[in-house]
Amino acid sequence: MSAVLEKAPPAERADERRRPWAAVFALALFESRKLLLRLPVLLMFVLHAAWICWNMRDAWTGYPALQDIDRATQTGPLLPALAVLLCSNQAVLRSHRQDTDRHFDVLVLEPWRRTVAFALSVVPAAAVTALLVAAQFTWGVLAPGSVGRGSVGELLAGPLTVLLAGTAGVLLARIVRSPFGAPMLLVLAFFSTLFLGAVPGSDDGSATRWLVPVIGEASSKTLPSDLLGRPAAWHALYLLGLALTLALAAVLVNGGRTRTVAAALVVAVGLGGWGAVGQAGKVSRETTEARVLATVNPAKVQSCARHGNSTYCAFPEWLPRTGTWAEVADHVQSLAGGTAADEKLLVRQRVDARYGMDGDGAIDPSTTPYQVTVGTGWGGPRVPEFAAAVSSVLIMGNEKATESLCDGRMVTIMWLALGWQSDPLTQLRAVRLDDSVAGSAIVLSPTNPLSMTAEQTTVVRELLKADKNTIAPRVKAHWAELTAPKVTTAKVAGLLGVKAPTGADKCE
């Protein structure tokens, strides 16, 4: 009898205490594999990968900024997050649907430990999302001409959204034992997002704006990374704390009322609350002052490089791109005549950063002689836009003077900007607001746009169709007449050897 009542050795009791957690991890591994192989989850991950390929298709020709790429990684994970929420909810409810709950009493795992396993099973889905996010960001990093810096906080938002969705599905299954609970939660989340986005002041970094997992921006312009003012790290902490809170709440609801669970829940709530308070703060005074300085007096924060006769000044992240700008400016000047061919230009990068990502105002033209503005974007239509800015300054003297331009000089400006291109007519289409090569139109520019009449468009189109080696000598020979104030489009056409239009110069 004494042998039966004899206490087990300490090693055996320790092994018994460890065994339930080994079972927890074994169940978590089984459920995670089952979750990842569910058709909705697989489909959504495939769609996420396809979305990345579509979204990044122009990265290798679009000169991306990494502070834009990191934010672009946050929308795609919403697809797997949707599937993970539904499938994790169904996984927890599987035993209830199949009426096997009563059999769990004979197993080594208490009900709350099973909930821990289900919560852990969503972690691999978040890890797969993190791999896809890393692949998308790496794609941008390796793209030729990429600039800027990414944010770890922004990159974590996507995987943490999937983790949050999975734990929400687990908690909901422990509260509402109905398969309709998860779809109703999605509907509620959708309308909550709309409401939070519609709250007055929710677009200025307020607390309500940052309560949703993914925070987009109304503007597509690119700012230097230190001027964004987005509380990305605080938001990542908020999402992590919220996901842990939901997971621990599910454990608590399912009977895991231990001191360890209670303490962990308090810590998780504290983390989520700390992140929520941090992300709700306004943009710091230092960032606001830096934005104003970068807008009003960018020379104070820029570095400059010399290429040929001209100087190129840019924010530090864009300094490697000055050589690319110099190539375009050199092409334009090579077609110019008179003193313009050797004019010393000051190309300065400018951006209106006073309102952060919420503003999208135009950049005022400069009155400084022979200063040309270049923006933070590049590639695509940005190239002919910059070329048009260079040619207009070479002819008009400064950017401000182009506001009153309404004569035949516009023809010379556009030929200088596009005549060196391999496909000038396509570039003409790209630089015009209406994407046309006929009729009157607005010509885009880094500052105020230019205006082309239908007659000027006709002459420019004919010049671009002609052989560049034929037109270029005529431009140089008649440079003084082509750039004289109030020269008519008809006279410019005659000097360059193309058919003169019948209409008079009349800008709208």
C-alpha positions in Angstrom: 0.0 0.0 0.0 2.8 2.3 0.8 4.3 1.7 -2.6 1.1 2.8 -4.3 0.9 6.0 -2.3 4.5 6.9 -2.8 5.0 10.2 -4.5 6.3 10.2 -8.1 9.9 11.3 -8.5 10.4 15.0 -9.3 11.6 14.2 -12.8 8.4 12.4 -13.6 6.2 15.2 -12.3 8.1 17.7 -14.4 7.7 15.6 -17.4 3.9 15.5 -16.8 3.8 19.3 -16.6 5.7 19.6 -19.9 3.6 17.1 -21.8 0.5 19.3 -22.2 2.5 22.1 -23.8 4.1 19.6 -26.2 0.6 18.6 -27.1 -0.3 22.3 -27.6 2.5 22.8 -30.0 1.8 19.6 -31.8 -1.9 20.6 -32.3 -0.8 24.1 -33.3 1.5 22.6 -36.0 -1.3 20.4 -37.2 -3.8 23.2 -37.4 -1.4 25.6 -39.0 -0.7 23.1 -41.8 -4.4 22.5 -42.2 -5.1 26.2 -42.3 -2.4 27.0 -44.9 -3.8 24.2 -47.1 -7.4 25.4 -47.0 -8.5 26.4 -50.5 -9.6 29.9 -49.6 -6.3 30.6 -47.9 -4.3 29.2 -50.8 -6.3 31.1 -53.3 -5.9 34.4 -51.4 -2.1 33.9 -51.1 -2.0 33.3 -54.9 -4.0 36.4 -55.5 -1.7 38.3 -53.1 1.3 37.2 -55.1 -0.4 38.1 -58.4 -1.3 41.5 -56.9 2.4 42.1 -56.1 3.4 41.2 -59.6 0.8 43.6 -61.1 1.5 46.4 -58.6 5.3 46.1 -59.2 5.3 45.6 -62.9 6.7 49.1 -63.6 9.1 49.2 -60.7 12.2 48.4 -62.9 11.3 51.4 -65.2 9.6 53.6 -62.7 12.4 54.7 -60.4 10.6 53.8 -57.2 11.0 55.5 -53.8 11.2 53.0 -51.0 9.1 55.1 -48.7 6.3 54.6 -51.1 7.0 50.8 -51.7 6.7 50.0 -48.0 3.2 51.5 -47.8 2.3 49.7 -51.0 2.9 46.4 -49.3 -0.1 46.9 -46.9 -3.1 46.5 -49.2 -2.3 43.1 -50.6 -2.3 41.3 -47.2 -5.9 42.2 -46.7 -6.7 39.3 -49.1 -5.1 36.5 -47.0 -6.4 38.3 -43.9 -9.9 37.8 -45.1 -9.4 34.1 -45.7 -7.5 33.5 -42.5 -10.2 35.1 -40.4 -12.9 32.9 -41.9 -10.9 29.7 -41.9 -9.5 30.1 -38.4 -13.0 30.6 -37.2 -14.2 27.5 -38.9 -11.3 25.5 -37.5 -12.2 26.3 -34.0 -15.9 25.5 -34.7 -15.0 22.2 -36.4 -15.5 20.1 -33.2 -18.8 21.9 -32.5 -20.1 21.2 -36.1 -19.0 17.6 -35.9 -20.3 17.1 -32.3 -17.0 15.9 -31.0 -16.6 18.4 -28.1 -17.6 15.9 -25.5 -14.7 13.6 -26.4 -12.1 16.2 -25.5 -12.6 15.5 -21.8 -10.5 12.4 -22.1 -7.6 14.1 -23.8 -4.6 15.6 -22.1 -5.4 19.1 -23.2 -7.8 21.3 -21.3 -10.1 23.4 -23.5 -8.2 26.6 -23.0 -4.9 25.0 -24.1 -6.6 24.0 -27.3 -7.5 27.6 -27.8 -3.9 28.5 -27.3 -3.0 26.0 -30.1 -5.6 27.5 -32.4 -4.2 31.0 -31.8 -0.7 29.8 -32.5 -1.8 28.2 -35.7 -2.4 31.6 -37.4 1.3 32.6 -36.8 2.6 30.7 -39.9 0.0 32.4 -42.1 1.3 35.8 -40.9 4.9 34.5 -41.5 4.0 33.6 -45.1 2.5 37.1 -45.6 5.8 38.6 -44.2 7.7 36.6 -46.8 5.5 38.0 -49.6 5.9 41.5 -48.2 9.6 41.1 -48.0 9.7 39.9 -51.6 7.7 42.9 -52.8 10.0 45.4 -50.9 13.1 43.6 -52.2 11.8 43.9 -55.7 11.6 47.7 -55.2 15.1 47.8 -53.6 16.7 46.0 -56.5 14.9 48.1 -59.1 17.3 50.4 -61.1 17.2 54.0 -59.8 15.4 53.2 -56.6 15.9 55.8 -53.8 14.8 56.5 -50.3 14.4 54.4 -47.2 11.7 52.0 -46.1 10.2 51.7 -42.7 10.1 48.5 -40.7 6.9 49.7 -39.1 5.2 50.1 -42.4 6.4 46.7 -43.6 5.0 45.0 -40.4 1.5 46.3 -40.9 0.6 43.6 -43.5 1.7 40.5 -41.6 0.2 41.9 -38.3 -3.1 42.5 -40.1 -3.2 38.8 -41.0 -2.3 37.9 -37.4 -5.0 40.2 -36.1 -7.6 38.7 -38.4 -6.7 35.1 -37.4 -6.9 35.8 -33.6 -10.2 37.7 -34.2 -11.6 34.6 -35.9 -10.5 32.4 -32.9 -12.0 34.8 -30.3 -15.3 35.0 -32.3 -15.6 31.2 -32.4 -15.2 31.0 -28.6 -17.9 33.7 -28.1 -20.4 33.0 -30.9 -20.8 29.3 -31.9 -22.2 30.1 -35.3 -20.6 29.9 -38.8 -22.3 33.2 -39.6 -20.3 35.1 -36.9 -17.2 35.6 -39.0 -19.1 37.0 -42.1 -21.0 39.4 -39.8 -17.7 40.5 -38.3 -16.3 41.3 -41.7 -19.4 43.4 -42.6 -19.1 45.2 -39.2 -15.4 45.8 -39.8 -16.1 47.2 -43.3 -18.7 49.7 -42.1 -16.5 50.6 -39.1 -13.7 51.4 -41.5 -16.0 53.7 -43.6 -17.2 55.4 -40.4 -13.7 56.0 -39.0 -12.6 57.4 -42.4 -15.6 59.7 -42.5 -15.0 61.2 -39.0 -14.1 64.9 -39.3 -10.4 65.4 -38.9 -9.7 61.7 -39.5 -7.4 62.6 -42.4 -4.8 64.5 -40.3 -3.3 61.8 -38.2 -6.0 61.7 -35.6 -6.7 58.8 -33.3 -9.7 57.5 -35.2 -7.8 57.3 -38.5 -5.2 55.0 -37.1 -7.6 52.6 -35.4 -8.0 50.6 -38.7 -5.2 48.2 -39.7 -4.3 49.7 -43.1 -3.8 53.5 -43.4 -3.7 54.8 -47.0 -2.9 58.3 -48.2 -5.1 60.4 -50.5 -2.0 61.8 -52.3 0.3 59.9 -54.5 3.2 62.3 -54.3 6.5 61.3 -52.9 8.1 63.1 -49.9 11.5 62.6 -48.3 11.2 59.8 -45.8 12.0 62.1 -42.8 9.1 64.3 -43.7 6.3 61.7 -43.9 5.3 62.0 -40.2 3.5 58.7 -40.2 3.6 56.9 -36.8 4.3 53.5 -38.4 6.2 52.0 -35.5 3.4 53.0 -33.0 0.8 51.6 -35.4 2.7 48.3 -35.6 2.8 48.1 -31.8 -0.9 48.8 -31.7 -1.7 46.0 -34.1 0.6 43.6 -32.2 -1.0 44.5 -28.9 -4.5 44.2 -30.3 -3.7 40.7 -31.8 -2.3 39.5 -28.5 -5.2 40.9 -26.6 -7.7 39.1 -28.8 -5.8 35.8 -28.6 -5.5 36.0 -24.8 -9.1 37.0 -24.4 -10.1 33.9 -26.3 -8.0 31.8 -23.9 -9.6 33.5 -20.9 -13.1 33.0 -22.3 -12.4 29.3 -22.8 -11.5 28.8 -19.2 -7.8 29.7 -19.0 -8.2 31.8 -15.9 -4.7 31.5 -14.6 -2.4 34.1 -13.2 -0.1 33.8 -16.2 -2.9 34.3 -18.7 -4.3 37.3 -16.7 -0.8 38.9 -16.5 -0.2 38.3 -20.2 -3.5 39.9 -21.0 -2.7 42.9 -19.0 0.6 43.3 -20.8 -1.1 42.8 -24.2 -3.7 45.5 -23.4 -0.9 47.8 -22.2 1.0 47.3 -25.5 -2.0 48.0 -27.6 -3.0 51.0 -25.5 0.6 52.3 -25.6 0.6 52.0 -29.4 -2.8 53.6 -29.7 -1.8 56.6 -27.7 1.5 56.9 -29.6 -0.1 56.8 -33.0 -2.9 59.2 -32.0 -0.4 62.0 -31.5 -0.1 64.9 -33.9 2.9 65.4 -36.2 5.9 66.6 -34.1 6.9 70.2 -34.2 10.3 69.2 -35.5 8.8 67.4 -38.5 6.4 70.3 -39.2 9.3 72.8 -39.2 11.4 70.5 -41.4 8.5 70.3 -43.9 8.2 74.1 -44.1 12.0 74.5 -44.5 12.1 71.8 -47.2 9.3 73.7 -49.0 10.3 77.3 -48.6 14.1 77.1 -48.5 15.1 73.6 -49.8 18.7 74.8 -50.3 19.2 74.6 -46.6 18.7 70.8 -46.5 19.9 69.8 -50.0 23.2 68.6 -51.4 24.5 69.6 -54.8 26.5 67.9 -57.5 28.1 69.3 -60.6 27.5 67.8 -64.0 29.0 69.6 -67.0 28.3 73.3 -66.8 25.2 72.9 -64.6 24.5 72.3 -60.9 22.0 69.8 -59.6 20.7 70.1 -56.1 18.5 67.4 -54.5 17.4 66.1 -51.1 20.0 63.6 -49.9 18.0 60.5 -50.8 17.8 61.7 -54.4 21.4 62.8 -54.9 22.3 59.6 -56.9 19.6 60.6 -59.5 21.3 63.9 -60.4 23.2 62.1 -63.2 20.0 61.0 -64.8 18.6 64.5 -64.7 21.9 65.8 -66.2 21.5 63.4 -69.2 18.1 64.8 -70.0 19.2 68.4 -69.6 22.3 67.8 -71.8 20.1 66.3 -74.6 17.8 69.4 -74.5 20.7 71.8 -74.5 22.4 69.9 -77.4 19.5 71.0 -79.6 19.5 74.6 -78.5 21.3 77.5 -80.3 22.8 80.7 -79.3 24.0 81.1 -75.7 21.3 78.7 -74.5 23.5 75.7 -75.7 26.1 76.6 -73.0 23.9 78.2 -70.4 24.7 77.2 -66.8 21.5 75.8 -65.2 20.7 75.3 -61.6 18.4 72.3 -61.4 16.8 72.2 -58.0 14.5 69.5 -56.6 11.4 71.1 -55.0 8.3 69.7 -53.3 5.4 71.2 -51.3 5.7 69.2 -48.0 3.9 71.7 -45.7 0.8 69.5 -45.4 2.5 66.1 -45.5 0.8 63.4 -47.5 -2.6 65.1 -47.2 -1.7 68.0 -49.4 -1.3 67.9 -53.2 -0.7 71.5 -54.1 1.2 72.7 -57.2 4.8 74.0 -56.8 5.1 77.7 -57.5 7.3 78.6 -60.4 10.7 80.0 -59.6 11.7 83.6 -60.6 15.5 82.8 -60.2 17.2 83.1 -63.6 17.9 79.7 -65.3 16.7 77.7 -62.3 14.8 74.5 -63.3 12.5 72.6 -60.9 12.5 68.9 -60.8 10.1 66.8 -58.6 10.6 63.7 -56.5 9.0 61.4 -59.1 10.8 60.1 -62.2 10.2 57.8 -65.1 7.2 57.8 -67.5 5.7 61.2 -68.2 8.0 62.8 -65.6 10.9 62.7 -68.1 9.3 64.8 -70.8 7.8 67.1 -68.2 11.3 67.8 -66.9 12.6 68.2 -70.4 9.9 70.7 -71.2 10.8 72.6 -68.0 14.5 72.8 -69.1 13.7 74.0 -72.6 11.2 76.6 -71.4 13.8 78.1 -69.0 16.4 78.1 -71.7 14.1 80.1 -73.9 12.2 82.2 -71.4 14.9 82.8 -68.8 12.9 81.7 -65.8 9.9 79.5 -64.9 7.7 82.4 -63.9 7.9 83.9 -67.4 6.3 80.8 -69.0 2.9 81.8 -67.4 2.3 84.5 -70.0 3.7 82.5 -72.9 1.3 82.5 -75.9 3.2 82.6 -79.1 5.3 80.6 -81.5 8.1 80.1 -78.9 6.0 77.2 -77.6 6.8 75.3 -80.7 10.6 75.6 -80.2 10.2 74.7 -76.5 8.4 71.5 -77.3 10.8 70.5 -80.1 13.8 71.0 -77.8 12.0 68.9 -75.1 11.1 66.0 -77.3 13.2 66.2 -80.5 16.0 64.1 -79.0 13.7 61.3 -77.8 13.7 57.9 -79.7 9.8 58.0 -79.9 9.0 61.7 -79.7 5.3 61.4 -80.6 4.7 59.0 -77.8 6.4 61.4 -75.4 4.3 64.3 -76.8 1.2 62.2 -75.9 2.5 61.5 -72.4 3.3 65.1 -71.5 -0.1 66.4 -72.6 -2.9 66.3 -70.1 -5.4 64.8 -72.5 -2.9 62.2 -73.9 -3.4 63.5 -77.5 -1.3 64.7 -80.3 -3.9 66.9 -81.9 -5.8 70.0 -80.9 -5.1 72.4 -78.1 -3.9 70.9 -74.8 -2.3 71.6 -71.4 1.4 70.5 -71.2 2.4 69.2 -67.8 5.4 70.6 -66.0 6.9 70.3 -62.5 5.5 73.7 -61.7 2.7 75.6 -63.6 1.6 73.8 -66.8 2.1 75.2 -70.3 -0.5 75.7 -72.9 -0.4 74.6 -76.6 -2.8 75.8 -79.3 -4.1 73.5 -82.0 -1.9 75.2 -84.5 1.2 74.9 -82.4 0.4 71.2 -81.9 0.2 70.7 -85.6 3.6 72.3 -86.2 5.2 70.4 -83.4 3.8 67.1 -84.6 5.2 67.7 -88.1 8.6 68.7 -86.7 8.8 65.5 -84.6 7.9 63.4 -87.7 10.7 65.0 -89.7 14.4 64.0 -89.5 16.1 65.5 -86.4 19.3 66.0 -88.3 17.4 68.3 -90.7 15.5 70.3 -88.1 18.4 70.8 -85.6 20.6 72.9 -87.9 17.7 75.2 -88.8 16.9 75.7 -85.1 20.5 76.7 -84.4 20.7 78.9 -87.4 17.5 80.8 -86.7 17.7 80.7 -82.9 17.3 84.4 -82.3 14.2 84.6 -84.5 12.7 81.5 -83.0 13.0 82.7 -79.5 12.0 86.4 -80.1 9.0 87.6 -78.1 5.7 87.5 -79.9 7.1 85.4 -82.8 4.1 83.8 -84.6 3.6 80.0 -85.0 3.4 80.6 -88.7 6.8 82.2 -88.8 8.4 79.5 -86.7 6.9 76.9 -89.1 8.3 78.7 -92.1 11.8 79.1 -90.6 11.9 75.3 -89.8 10.6 74.2 -93.1 7.2 72.8 -92.3 3.8 73.9 -93.5 2.5 77.0 -91.7 -0.9 76.7 -89.9 -3.7 79.0 -91.0 -4.9 80.0 -87.6 -3.5 82.7 -85.4 -1.9 82.2 -82.0 -4.7 82.3 -79.5 -4.2 80.6 -76.1 -7.3 79.5 -74.2 
